[in-house]
Amino acid sequence: MNKENDRKEASIKESFKAINYIFKIAFHSSKKYVFFFVTYILTSILAPLVLLFIPTLAVYFLSVEKNLTKFAIYLSIAFAAYIGISGTSHYVSSRYDIENTLIRLKDFFTAFINKSLVCDYSYYEEKQGKEDRKKAEHCLDSNWLGVELIMKDVPLFLINFLSLIIYIASSSLVSYQIVLIMLAMVIANFLLGYLSTLIYNKYIDRTGKSYNRIDYLYRTSKNELKGKDIRNYNLAGLFNSFFIKEFNLLKKYTLIQRSIVILPNLSNSLLGYIRDLVAYSILITGVVNKSLSVAQFTLLIGIVNGISTYLTDLFDDVNDIMVASKDTLQYLKFINAPSAFNHNKGIDINSVSKPLTVEFKNVSFKYHDSKDNTIENVSFKINAGEKIALVGANGAGKTTIIKLLSGFYKPTSGEILISGHPISDFNIDEYYRLLSIINQDVEVIGVRIKDIVSSQYLDKNIDEEKVVKCLKEADLFDKVDSLPEKDRTYLTQNLDKSGIQLSGGESQKLMLARALYKDGSFLMLDEPTSALDPIAEGKLYEQYASLCYNKTSLFISHRLSSTKFCNNIIYLKDGKIVEEGTHEELMKKKGEYYHVFSIQSHYYKNQGELNESLL
Amino acid sequence: MKAFFKILKYGLKLSPLYLFSLFINDIVIALNPFVTLFYSGKILDYLLSNTSVDIIMKEVYIFLAITLGLNIIKNREGGTIVLAFRL
C-alpha cells in the first residue's frame, strides 16, 4: 500500500469537497445533529469570553469602584452565566461526539459494507480495488480518523476561527501594534507548521511500511487456517523475530519523526515568548502612562493569551482536517467506484428464451495485473439444455471462463452471448438470477443452514419445503435432520455459540443444495466433488442428469472420467481450446485428452490394486 | 493498584526515564497555573502601586522565561520519551 498518498494532506479545494460530502450526509441523517452542531459552537465561543471578564471585573471593582456588594452581585451573575454556558457546552459537546460516532457507523460504515458487497467482483478481487477498499476502511477505523475526525474538527476550527476574530477585533480597539504582532505570528506559525509537515511526511512512508507489515503479521497470526501451519512448522519464532525487527524499525523512525515535530514546536514557543514580551511591554507602558486602566490591562492580557491558544489550535485543526480529508477522499473514491456493468437497466431476463444457449465468440481475457492473456481466442457454443465439460490442467483457464460467465469480468476482446444477447446488455443483478454456481472454494457464512440454502434471512421469505427438498437432493438432509435445531442450526460459532462446523464434503453438498434452491437456468459446477468422498462423488454423478434437467450446464473437473456423461467435452490447455468432442470421439483421436485420461485411469487402476493388496 | 505498580515496575525496567516521562506532563501542567497566578498577582500589585516600567518588566522577563522553560520540557519529554516506551 502506498502510504505516501495515505497521510499527506488534501488541498483546500479537496478538503472543502470532503467536508461538504460528510456534513451533507450528517445533517440529513439527524435533525438533532444540526442543533448540537450549532449549540456546541456558540457555547464554546461564549464560555471563555465570560470567563475572560471575571478577573477584569475583579480588578475593576477592587481598584476603581471599591464597592464589595456590587462586586459580589456582578461576580455572582458572571459566574452563574459561565456555569450555565459552560455546562451546556460540555453536555452538547458530549452529545455531539456520540452523534458523530453513530453517524459514522450508521451512514458511512453501512455504505462502505454495502459497496463492498455489491461492487464489481473484478474491482473487489483486483489489486487496485483491494487497495481502495483498505484505504476506505482505514478512514472509518476509529473516532480519530477520516470521517469522524472531520466531524470533530470542523466545529473546533469554527470555534477557534470565530473566537480569534472576536479577540483580534477587541485588541485592535486598544493597540494596533498588538494586532500586527498577532498577524506576524499567524504567518510565522503557518510557515513553521508547513515546514514541519513537509519534513514529517518524509518519514511517513517508512513508518507506514512498518505499520503495514506489522498489521499483516498480526492478521496472519490470528488466521485459523494458517494457525495449523504455524504450529506444525513451529513458525512462532519466525513471527516473533519479524515482529521485533519491525517494531525496532518503527521505534527508530517514529522517534526521528517526533524529534522533527519538536523543533517547530520549540520555535513556536520562542515566538510566543517574544510576542508576550512585546504585548506586556506595550500594555504595561499604557497603564503607567495612564492611557489604560489596570482592569483593561487584565482584559487585554487575557485576550493576548487567548489569541495565542486559538491560533495554535486553529493550525492543528487545519492540519488535521486536511489529513482527514485526504482519507475521506479515498473513502469517496471507493464508494463512488463506477461499475462496468448495467445495474438499473438492461434486457428483461423473463424475455430470454430458456433453456439458455451460451456462446463464446473469439473471447480473450487478461487480468488487470497480469502480463499475458489467461484465455485466448476461445470459441465454443453450448446449445439449450446441453451439458458441457471443461477439462484441462491447473492454469488452463477453466475458472476464468466461469468468472466471465458469472458476469464478474468483461472479456478483453470477443463476445459472450447468452441466448443471443451479450452479457453486458443485461442488468447484471438480474443476470445473476439466471445462474446457479457451485465454486471449488467452499467457505460457508456463519448463518442458519436454511438461510444459506435459501440465500434469505427472514423466515417469511424462505420456502421451507423447498429447503428440505434441496437438502435431500444434495444428500445432506439426514445430517441436518439429526441436528437438534435441524435446518435452524447455525454454521460455525461466529454468530451462535451452538453453531456446528461442517466437513469439507458436507459444505460442498450444502453449496449444491443452495444451487438447487436457486434453480437458475444455467448451472455451473467448478470442481464440485473436490471435497467429496468417492461414494458421495459417485452419487452426484448419478444425479447429475436429473439436476441438470431442462437446464444448460457447464461442468469443470480435473478428473476426466467424471465428464463422460456430458454431451460435449472441451479440453483446454494454456488458455486455448486444443480438443473438443464427446468422450468417445476424443479417445479415438488419441490426442491430449486421450493421453491425460490414460495416465489418470492407470493411476486409479494401480491405486485399486494397491488397496486390494492391502485388504 | 497492583496492576498499576506492575506496569510501573515494568516501565522502569525498560527505561529509567519512564517514570520521569510519565509524570512530567502532569507536573508541568500543575505548575503552570501557580506560576501564572503568582506573577499575575505580582504584576497587578506593581501596576496598582505605580511602580516603574523597568521593575515591572523585570518580573515579566522572569515570568515568561519560566513559562517558556516549562513548555520546552513538556514538548520534549512528554512527547518523545513516553512514545518511545509505548513502542
Interface residues (C-beta under 8 A of the other chain):
Chain A: V59 S63 F247 L250 K251 T254 L255 R258 S259 V261 I262 N265 L266 S269 L270 G272 Y273 D276 L277 Y280 S281 I284 T285 V287 V288 V294 F297 T298 I301
Chain B: S40 I43 L44 L47 L48 N50 S52 V53 I56 M57 V60 Y61 L64 A65 T67 L68 N71 I72 N75 R76 G79 T80 L83 A84 L87
